[in-house]
Amino acid sequence: MKGLVIKNTGSWYTVLTDDGSTVDCKIKGNFRLRGIRSTNPIAVGDRVETRDGFITEIEDRRNYIIRKSINLSKQSHIIAANVDQALLVVTVVKPETSTTFIDRFLASAEAYRVPVILVFNKTDLLNEEERHYQEMMISLYETIGYECHAISALEGDGLEALKEKLTGKITLLSGNSGVGKSTLINRILPHANLRTAEISDAHNTGMHTTTFSEMIPLTDQPTAGWLIDTPGIKGFGTFDMEREELTSYFKEIFEYSKQCRFSNCTHTHEPGCAVLKAVEDNYIAQSRYQSYLSMLDDKDENKYREAY
């Protein structure tokens, strides 16, 4: 029986079969020996074949979002597969999402051809200075070519325009712990009734409330679209990216790189580097360039910094 993986608890997978029923399955051990070295060889969004309570086959993925496993540096963790787009929820305060985290997510999404919409949440908490900083962030990413939405999931501000983006699509929802993903889902999909938690006062960081990945239907009609809820993540280590490919995952750096003197320019020290000149002239944001350098640095084997 063929179906769609709609929930992954780590040990069990819930599959929505093509006849409309759901079945809880485990996986055969040999899945762990195939293809990508992943801590979760099957992810929500995967199309699979099941037999006698086991997943026996997995169909080819059209895309996926992947990051380096925190505990196993040589392995990856697939966040979700076969998605139409991703909503990356970020916050300026409580907690503050770093630009490096944002840029790493965006670059990984570019690598696997997943469009990303940036959602700036908790606008209700911002003072004048913080609001100005958020406006600068939005201006930066919109100039690069990313769609941005400023919302308050708690108060419901800005959600109507966001809801329109979800219709008929499979959308991955991701972000740091504590940015309000569960609150956002509860606002958009009241039937989800997800648990939320307060921000830790001691560290001003979020506490995990979602412990597994799950696809939530927008309505009782699967064709209306799905929202994929995932556990909050602290760091985003990049996986399986070659140094020479990295430039193309930063849209504005890629455009300037076409003017570099050397075709194999790393944009770090070479004479005649158009990217370095663009950074110097403020045509490329310093934060974006630093994110690019940090990802170049990831090629040092066994080095992974958990929090970005």
C-alpha positions as YAML, in Angstrom:
chain: A
units: angstrom
residues:
- id: 1
  name: MET
  ca: [0.00, 0.00, 0.00]
- id: 2
  name: LYS
  ca: [1.36, 3.41, -0.98]
- id: 3
  name: GLY
  ca: [0.99, 6.51, 1.14]
- id: 4
  name: LEU
  ca: [2.35, 9.76, 2.56]
- id: 5
  name: VAL
  ca: [4.40, 10.00, 5.77]
- id: 6
  name: ILE
  ca: [2.55, 12.59, 7.86]
- id: 7
  name: LYS
  ca: [4.20, 12.06, 11.26]
- id: 8
  name: ASN
  ca: [7.62, 11.02, 12.52]
- id: 9
  name: THR
  ca: [8.11, 10.43, 16.24]
- id: 10
  name: GLY
  ca: [11.65, 9.07, 15.86]
- id: 11
  name: SER
  ca: [10.70, 5.44, 16.24]
- id: 12
  name: TRP
  ca: [7.30, 5.31, 14.52]
- id: 13
  name: TYR
  ca: [6.02, 6.77, 11.27]
- id: 14
  name: THR
  ca: [2.36, 7.51, 10.62]
- id: 15
  name: VAL
  ca: [1.45, 6.98, 6.97]
- id: 16
  name: LEU
  ca: [-1.70, 8.33, 5.31]
- id: 17
  name: THR
  ca: [-2.44, 5.65, 2.74]
- id: 18
  name: ASP
  ca: [-3.86, 6.37, -0.68]
- id: 19
  name: ASP
  ca: [-7.19, 4.88, 0.38]
- id: 20
  name: GLY
  ca: [-7.50, 7.51, 3.16]
- id: 21
  name: SER
  ca: [-6.63, 5.40, 6.19]
- id: 22
  name: THR
  ca: [-3.68, 5.93, 8.55]
- id: 23
  name: VAL
  ca: [-1.27, 3.25, 9.68]
- id: 24
  name: ASP
  ca: [1.67, 3.39, 12.13]
- id: 25
  name: CYS
  ca: [4.81, 1.83, 10.70]
- id: 26
  name: LYS
  ca: [8.40, 1.08, 11.52]
- id: 27
  name: ILE
  ca: [11.28, 0.89, 9.06]
- id: 28
  name: LYS
  ca: [13.51, -1.95, 8.00]
- id: 29
  name: GLY
  ca: [17.08, -1.60, 9.20]
- id: 30
  name: ASN
  ca: [18.54, -1.64, 5.69]
- id: 31
  name: PHE
  ca: [17.10, 1.84, 5.03]
- id: 32
  name: ARG
  ca: [19.93, 3.20, 7.15]
- id: 33
  name: LEU
  ca: [22.49, 1.80, 4.71]
- id: 34
  name: ARG
  ca: [21.21, 3.54, 1.60]
- id: 35
  name: GLY
  ca: [22.06, 6.91, 0.09]
- id: 36
  name: ILE
  ca: [22.48, 9.87, 2.42]
- id: 37
  name: ARG
  ca: [23.98, 9.13, 5.82]
- id: 38
  name: SER
  ca: [20.99, 10.39, 7.77]
- id: 39
  name: THR
  ca: [19.79, 10.07, 11.34]
- id: 40
  name: ASN
  ca: [16.27, 9.78, 9.89]
- id: 41
  name: PRO
  ca: [16.26, 7.95, 6.57]
- id: 42
  name: ILE
  ca: [12.54, 8.69, 6.18]
- id: 43
  name: ALA
  ca: [11.04, 12.13, 6.78]
- id: 44
  name: VAL
  ca: [7.59, 13.68, 6.85]
- id: 45
  name: GLY
  ca: [6.52, 14.40, 3.30]
- id: 46
  name: ASP
  ca: [8.02, 11.21, 1.92]
- id: 47
  name: ARG
  ca: [5.96, 9.00, -0.37]
- id: 48
  name: VAL
  ca: [6.42, 5.38, 0.71]
- id: 49
  name: GLU
  ca: [5.22, 1.82, 0.25]
- id: 50
  name: THR
  ca: [4.08, -0.11, 3.34]
- id: 51
  name: ARG
  ca: [3.55, -3.78, 4.05]
- id: 52
  name: ASP
  ca: [2.61, -5.52, 7.33]
- id: 53
  name: GLY
  ca: [3.37, -2.47, 9.47]
- id: 54
  name: PHE
  ca: [6.75, -1.77, 7.86]
- id: 55
  name: ILE
  ca: [7.85, 0.83, 5.34]
- id: 56
  name: THR
  ca: [9.44, -1.20, 2.56]
- id: 57
  name: GLU
  ca: [10.13, 1.36, -0.17]
- id: 58
  name: ILE
  ca: [10.58, 5.11, -0.48]
- id: 59
  name: GLU
  ca: [9.87, 7.02, -3.68]
- id: 60
  name: ASP
  ca: [12.40, 9.47, -5.11]
- id: 61
  name: ARG
  ca: [12.20, 12.89, -3.47]
- id: 62
  name: ARG
  ca: [11.75, 16.01, -5.58]
- id: 63
  name: ASN
  ca: [13.46, 18.05, -2.86]
- id: 64
  name: TYR
  ca: [14.14, 18.17, 0.86]
- id: 65
  name: ILE
  ca: [15.55, 20.43, 3.58]
- id: 66
  name: ILE
  ca: [18.56, 18.96, 5.32]
- id: 67
  name: ARG
  ca: [20.98, 20.04, 8.04]
- id: 68
  name: LYS
  ca: [23.98, 18.54, 9.78]
- id: 69
  name: SER
  ca: [23.15, 16.34, 12.73]
- id: 70
  name: ILE
  ca: [24.14, 18.08, 15.99]
- id: 71
  name: ASN
  ca: [25.43, 14.93, 17.66]
- id: 72
  name: LEU
  ca: [26.81, 13.09, 14.64]
- id: 73
  name: SER
  ca: [28.88, 15.44, 12.49]
- id: 74
  name: LYS
  ca: [29.26, 12.94, 9.65]
- id: 75
  name: GLN
  ca: [25.51, 12.48, 9.36]
- id: 76
  name: SER
  ca: [22.58, 14.64, 8.35]
- id: 77
  name: HIS
  ca: [19.07, 15.21, 9.58]
- id: 78
  name: ILE
  ca: [16.33, 15.58, 6.96]
- id: 79
  name: ILE
  ca: [13.78, 18.09, 8.25]
- id: 80
  name: ALA
  ca: [11.11, 17.42, 5.60]
- id: 81
  name: ALA
  ca: [10.76, 16.15, 2.04]
- id: 82
  name: ASN
  ca: [8.73, 17.03, -1.06]
- id: 83
  name: VAL
  ca: [7.75, 20.53, 0.04]
- id: 84
  name: ASP
  ca: [6.48, 23.39, -2.11]
- id: 85
  name: GLN
  ca: [7.83, 26.14, 0.13]
- id: 86
  name: ALA
  ca: [9.15, 26.91, 3.60]
- id: 87
  name: LEU
  ca: [8.11, 29.52, 6.13]
- id: 88
  name: LEU
  ca: [11.09, 30.46, 8.28]
- id: 89
  name: VAL
  ca: [9.76, 32.11, 11.43]
- id: 90
  name: VAL
  ca: [12.24, 34.57, 12.95]
- id: 91
  name: THR
  ca: [12.11, 37.07, 15.79]
- id: 92
  name: VAL
  ca: [14.01, 40.25, 16.63]
- id: 93
  name: VAL
  ca: [13.46, 39.77, 20.38]
- id: 94
  name: LYS
  ca: [12.59, 36.97, 22.82]
- id: 95
  name: PRO
  ca: [14.57, 35.26, 21.35]
- id: 96
  name: GLU
  ca: [16.64, 37.11, 18.76]
- id: 97
  name: THR
  ca: [17.21, 35.09, 15.60]
- id: 98
  name: SER
  ca: [20.74, 35.59, 14.30]
- id: 99
  name: THR
  ca: [21.29, 36.58, 10.68]
- id: 100
  name: THR
  ca: [23.74, 33.70, 10.39]
- id: 101
  name: PHE
  ca: [21.01, 31.21, 11.23]
- id: 102
  name: ILE
  ca: [18.67, 32.84, 8.70]
- id: 103
  name: ASP
  ca: [21.32, 32.83, 5.99]
- id: 104
  name: ARG
  ca: [22.28, 29.21, 6.60]
- id: 105
  name: PHE
  ca: [18.66, 28.14, 6.28]
- id: 106
  name: LEU
  ca: [18.19, 30.21, 3.12]
- id: 107
  name: ALA
  ca: [21.35, 28.81, 1.53]
- id: 108
  name: SER
  ca: [20.32, 25.23, 2.29]
- id: 109
  name: ALA
  ca: [16.87, 25.89, 0.84]
- id: 110
  name: GLU
  ca: [18.47, 27.36, -2.30]
- id: 111
  name: ALA
  ca: [20.64, 24.26, -2.63]
- id: 112
  name: TYR
  ca: [17.58, 22.01, -2.68]
- id: 113
  name: ARG
  ca: [15.33, 24.37, -4.66]
- id: 114
  name: VAL
  ca: [12.85, 25.16, -1.90]
- id: 115
  name: PRO
  ca: [11.36, 28.70, -1.99]
- id: 116
  name: VAL
  ca: [11.43, 30.44, 1.41]
- id: 117
  name: ILE
  ca: [9.16, 33.11, 2.90]
- id: 118
  name: LEU
  ca: [10.56, 34.92, 5.94]
- id: 119
  name: VAL
  ca: [8.02, 35.51, 8.71]
- id: 120
  name: PHE
  ca: [9.02, 38.12, 11.31]
- id: 121
  name: ASN
  ca: [6.92, 37.29, 14.36]
- id: 122
  name: LYS
  ca: [6.25, 39.05, 17.70]
- id: 123
  name: THR
  ca: [5.86, 42.55, 16.25]
- id: 124
  name: ASP
  ca: [3.68, 43.29, 19.29]
- id: 125
  name: LEU
  ca: [6.76, 43.13, 21.55]
- id: 126
  name: LEU
  ca: [8.95, 45.60, 19.66]
- id: 127
  name: ASN
  ca: [9.95, 49.02, 20.91]
- id: 128
  name: GLU
  ca: [10.81, 51.78, 18.44]
- id: 129
  name: GLU
  ca: [14.48, 50.82, 18.10]
- id: 130
  name: GLU
  ca: [13.69, 47.13, 17.67]
- id: 131
  name: ARG
  ca: [10.99, 47.92, 15.09]
- id: 132
  name: HIS
  ca: [13.52, 49.97, 13.13]
- id: 133
  name: TYR
  ca: [15.97, 47.05, 13.21]
- id: 134
  name: GLN
  ca: [13.26, 44.69, 11.96]
- id: 135
  name: GLU
  ca: [12.43, 47.06, 9.12]
- id: 136
  name: MET
  ca: [16.10, 47.10, 8.14]
- id: 137
  name: MET
  ca: [16.19, 43.30, 8.19]
- id: 138
  name: ILE
  ca: [13.08, 43.06, 6.04]
- id: 139
  name: SER
  ca: [14.49, 45.62, 3.61]
- id: 140
  name: LEU
  ca: [17.72, 43.62, 3.33]
- id: 141
  name: TYR
  ca: [16.06, 40.31, 2.54]
- id: 142
  name: GLU
  ca: [13.43, 41.79, 0.24]
- id: 143
  name: THR
  ca: [16.19, 43.52, -1.73]
- id: 144
  name: ILE
  ca: [17.91, 40.15, -2.14]
- id: 145
  name: GLY
  ca: [14.64, 38.69, -3.41]
- id: 146
  name: TYR
  ca: [12.96, 37.00, -0.44]
- id: 147
  name: GLU
  ca: [9.33, 37.62, 0.43]
- id: 148
  name: CYS
  ca: [8.89, 38.85, 4.02]
- id: 149
  name: HIS
  ca: [5.87, 39.17, 6.32]
- id: 150
  name: ALA
  ca: [5.76, 41.00, 9.67]
- id: 151
  name: ILE
  ca: [3.17, 39.44, 11.98]
- id: 152
  name: SER
  ca: [2.01, 38.98, 15.54]
- id: 153
  name: ALA
  ca: [0.81, 35.40, 15.90]
- id: 154
  name: LEU
  ca: [-0.32, 36.18, 19.44]
- id: 155
  name: GLU
  ca: [-2.60, 39.06, 18.39]
- id: 156
  name: GLY
  ca: [-3.39, 37.84, 14.88]
- id: 157
  name: ASP
  ca: [-1.86, 40.80, 13.03]
- id: 158
  name: GLY
  ca: [-0.74, 40.18, 9.44]
- id: 159
  name: LEU
  ca: [-2.00, 36.61, 9.23]
- id: 160
  name: GLU
  ca: [-4.54, 36.95, 6.43]
- id: 161
  name: ALA
  ca: [-1.92, 37.67, 3.77]
- id: 162
  name: LEU
  ca: [0.17, 34.78, 5.10]
- id: 163
  name: LYS
  ca: [-2.74, 32.33, 4.99]
- id: 164
  name: GLU
  ca: [-3.21, 33.04, 1.29]
- id: 165
  name: LYS
  ca: [0.32, 31.75, 0.65]
- id: 166
  name: LEU
  ca: [-0.50, 28.34, 2.10]
- id: 167
  name: THR
  ca: [-3.49, 27.31, -0.01]
- id: 168
  name: GLY
  ca: [-2.92, 24.19, -2.08]
- id: 169
  name: LYS
  ca: [0.72, 23.85, -1.02]
- id: 170
  name: ILE
  ca: [2.86, 21.70, 1.25]
- id: 171
  name: THR
  ca: [4.59, 24.22, 3.51]
- id: 172
  name: LEU
  ca: [7.41, 23.52, 5.94]
- id: 173
  name: LEU
  ca: [7.34, 25.67, 9.09]
- id: 174
  name: SER
  ca: [10.73, 26.07, 10.72]
- id: 175
  name: GLY
  ca: [12.73, 28.33, 13.02]
- id: 176
  name: ASN
  ca: [14.51, 28.56, 16.36]
- id: 177
  name: SER
  ca: [12.81, 27.32, 19.51]
- id: 178
  name: GLY
  ca: [10.61, 30.00, 21.04]
- id: 179
  name: VAL
  ca: [9.87, 32.08, 17.92]
- id: 180
  name: GLY
  ca: [6.17, 31.22, 18.10]
- id: 181
  name: LYS
  ca: [5.67, 28.47, 15.54]
- id: 182
  name: SER
  ca: [3.07, 26.64, 17.64]
- id: 183
  name: THR
  ca: [1.22, 29.87, 18.39]
- id: 184
  name: LEU
  ca: [1.20, 30.67, 14.67]
- id: 185
  name: ILE
  ca: [-0.15, 27.24, 13.76]
- id: 186
  name: ASN
  ca: [-2.88, 27.51, 16.41]
- id: 187
  name: ARG
  ca: [-3.91, 30.87, 14.91]
- id: 188
  name: ILE
  ca: [-3.96, 29.58, 11.33]
- id: 189
  name: LEU
  ca: [-5.30, 26.11, 12.14]
- id: 190
  name: PRO
  ca: [-7.33, 26.22, 15.37]
- id: 191
  name: HIS
  ca: [-8.08, 22.50, 15.07]
- id: 192
  name: ALA
  ca: [-4.35, 21.75, 15.54]
- id: 193
  name: ASN
  ca: [-4.48, 22.82, 19.23]
- id: 194
  name: LEU
  ca: [-0.71, 22.68, 19.70]
- id: 195
  name: ARG
  ca: [1.00, 23.14, 23.04]
- id: 196
  name: THR
  ca: [2.97, 26.35, 23.58]
- id: 197
  name: ALA
  ca: [5.53, 27.37, 26.19]
- id: 198
  name: GLU
  ca: [6.91, 30.52, 27.76]
- id: 199
  name: ILE
  ca: [10.34, 31.85, 26.85]
- id: 200
  name: SER
  ca: [13.07, 30.94, 29.35]
- id: 201
  name: ASP
  ca: [13.83, 34.11, 31.34]
- id: 202
  name: ALA
  ca: [17.28, 32.86, 32.28]
- id: 203
  name: HIS
  ca: [18.60, 32.64, 28.74]
- id: 204
  name: ASN
  ca: [15.92, 34.45, 26.70]
- id: 205
  name: THR
  ca: [15.63, 31.37, 24.52]
- id: 206
  name: GLY
  ca: [12.79, 29.13, 23.54]
- id: 207
  name: MET
  ca: [11.91, 25.79, 25.04]
- id: 208
  name: HIS
  ca: [10.94, 22.92, 22.76]
- id: 209
  name: THR
  ca: [7.20, 22.26, 22.72]
- id: 210
  name: THR
  ca: [7.08, 20.28, 19.46]
- id: 211
  name: THR
  ca: [9.03, 17.05, 19.90]
- id: 212
  name: PHE
  ca: [8.30, 15.41, 16.55]
- id: 213
  name: SER
  ca: [7.57, 16.39, 12.95]
- id: 214
  name: GLU
  ca: [4.00, 16.30, 11.70]
- id: 215
  name: MET
  ca: [2.01, 17.29, 8.62]
- id: 216
  name: ILE
  ca: [-1.20, 19.11, 9.56]
- id: 217
  name: PRO
  ca: [-3.92, 19.43, 6.89]
- id: 218
  name: LEU
  ca: [-5.22, 22.96, 6.28]
- id: 219
  name: THR
  ca: [-8.76, 21.56, 5.94]
- id: 220
  name: ASP
  ca: [-10.36, 18.12, 5.81]
- id: 221
  name: GLN
  ca: [-9.47, 18.09, 2.10]
- id: 222
  name: PRO
  ca: [-5.82, 17.02, 1.65]
- id: 223
  name: THR
  ca: [-5.62, 18.88, -1.67]
- id: 224
  name: ALA
  ca: [-6.22, 22.16, 0.22]
- id: 225
  name: GLY
  ca: [-2.65, 22.01, 1.50]
- id: 226
  name: TRP
  ca: [-0.52, 20.92, 4.43]
- id: 227
  name: LEU
  ca: [1.56, 22.67, 7.07]
- id: 228
  name: ILE
  ca: [4.57, 20.72, 8.35]
- id: 229
  name: ASP
  ca: [5.31, 21.46, 12.01]
- id: 230
  name: THR
  ca: [8.86, 20.65, 13.12]
- id: 231
  name: PRO
  ca: [10.77, 20.85, 16.42]
- id: 232
  name: GLY
  ca: [12.56, 24.15, 16.99]
- id: 233
  name: ILE
  ca: [16.23, 24.12, 16.04]
- id: 234
  name: LYS
  ca: [19.08, 26.03, 17.67]
- id: 235
  name: GLY
  ca: [21.80, 25.66, 15.04]
- id: 236
  name: PHE
  ca: [21.83, 24.97, 11.35]
- id: 237
  name: GLY
  ca: [24.97, 23.14, 10.32]
- id: 238
  name: THR
  ca: [25.21, 22.82, 6.56]
- id: 239
  name: PHE
  ca: [25.67, 19.39, 5.05]
- id: 240
  name: ASP
  ca: [27.00, 18.05, 1.77]
- id: 241
  name: MET
  ca: [27.81, 21.44, 0.20]
- id: 242
  name: GLU
  ca: [30.92, 21.88, -1.91]
- id: 243
  name: ARG
  ca: [32.97, 25.06, -1.48]
- id: 244
  name: GLU
  ca: [32.73, 25.90, -5.16]
- id: 245
  name: GLU
  ca: [28.93, 25.60, -5.10]
- id: 246
  name: LEU
  ca: [28.37, 27.76, -2.03]
- id: 247
  name: THR
  ca: [28.48, 31.08, -3.89]
- id: 248
  name: SER
  ca: [25.42, 30.17, -5.94]
- id: 249
  name: TYR
  ca: [23.33, 29.71, -2.77]
- id: 250
  name: PHE
  ca: [23.71, 33.40, -1.87]
- id: 251
  name: LYS
  ca: [21.75, 35.20, -4.59]
- id: 252
  name: GLU
  ca: [23.47, 38.59, -4.44]
- id: 253
  name: ILE
  ca: [26.97, 37.15, -3.98]
- id: 254
  name: PHE
  ca: [26.41, 34.94, -7.02]
- id: 255
  name: GLU
  ca: [25.45, 37.94, -9.16]
- id: 256
  name: TYR
  ca: [28.62, 39.87, -8.26]
- id: 257
  name: SER
  ca: [30.79, 36.76, -8.58]
- id: 258
  name: LYS
  ca: [30.19, 36.79, -12.33]
- id: 259
  name: GLN
  ca: [32.43, 39.86, -12.48]
- id: 260
  name: CYS
  ca: [35.36, 38.31, -10.58]
- id: 261
  name: ARG
  ca: [38.72, 38.06, -12.36]
- id: 262
  name: PHE
  ca: [39.12, 34.35, -11.60]
- id: 263
  name: SER
  ca: [36.41, 31.78, -12.29]
- id: 264
  name: ASN
  ca: [37.37, 29.79, -9.18]
- id: 265
  name: CYS
  ca: [37.41, 32.84, -6.89]
- id: 266
  name: THR
  ca: [36.55, 32.03, -3.27]
- id: 267
  name: HIS
  ca: [35.80, 35.73, -2.53]
- id: 268
  name: THR
  ca: [38.12, 35.76, 0.45]
- id: 269
  name: HIS
  ca: [41.42, 37.27, -0.72]
- id: 270
  name: GLU
  ca: [41.80, 37.11, -4.50]
- id: 271
  name: PRO
  ca: [42.79, 40.19, -6.52]
- id: 272
  name: GLY
  ca: [40.05, 41.49, -8.79]
- id: 273
  name: CYS
  ca: [37.28, 39.97, -6.63]
- id: 274
  name: ALA
  ca: [34.03, 41.76, -7.42]
- id: 275
  name: VAL
  ca: [32.35, 40.31, -4.31]
- id: 276
  name: LEU
  ca: [34.93, 41.80, -1.94]
- id: 277
  name: LYS
  ca: [34.56, 45.14, -3.72]
- id: 278
  name: ALA
  ca: [30.75, 44.93, -3.39]
- id: 279
  name: VAL
  ca: [31.06, 44.21, 0.34]
- id: 280
  name: GLU
  ca: [33.44, 47.15, 0.72]
- id: 281
  name: ASP
  ca: [31.00, 49.42, -1.14]
- id: 282
  name: ASN
  ca: [28.02, 48.11, 0.90]
- id: 283
  name: TYR
  ca: [26.26, 46.55, -2.08]
- id: 284
  name: ILE
  ca: [26.49, 43.23, -0.25]
- id: 285
  name: ALA
  ca: [25.54, 43.32, 3.44]
- id: 286
  name: GLN
  ca: [28.38, 42.58, 5.84]
- id: 287
  name: SER
  ca: [26.12, 40.13, 7.72]
- id: 288
  name: ARG
  ca: [25.48, 38.12, 4.56]
- id: 289
  name: TYR
  ca: [29.17, 38.01, 3.70]
- id: 290
  name: GLN
  ca: [30.05, 36.85, 7.22]
- id: 291
  name: SER
  ca: [27.43, 34.10, 6.90]
- id: 292
  name: TYR
  ca: [29.04, 33.03, 3.63]
- id: 293
  name: LEU
  ca: [32.47, 32.91, 5.32]
- id: 294
  name: SER
  ca: [31.10, 30.88, 8.23]
- id: 295
  name: MET
  ca: [29.72, 28.31, 5.80]
- id: 296
  name: LEU
  ca: [33.06, 28.14, 3.99]
- id: 297
  name: ASP
  ca: [34.55, 27.46, 7.40]
- id: 298
  name: ASP
  ca: [32.19, 24.50, 7.84]
- id: 299
  name: LYS
  ca: [34.37, 22.54, 5.44]
- id: 300
  name: ASP
  ca: [36.76, 22.03, 8.37]
- id: 301
  name: GLU
  ca: [35.78, 18.45, 9.17]
- id: 302
  name: ASN
  ca: [34.26, 17.65, 12.57]
- id: 303
  name: LYS
  ca: [33.67, 21.31, 13.40]
- id: 304
  name: TYR
  ca: [30.13, 22.28, 14.23]
- id: 305
  name: ARG
  ca: [28.98, 25.15, 16.38]
- id: 306
  name: GLU
  ca: [25.56, 24.41, 17.81]
- id: 307
  name: ALA
  ca: [24.18, 27.92, 18.19]
- id: 308
  name: TYR
  ca: [24.37, 30.51, 15.47]
...
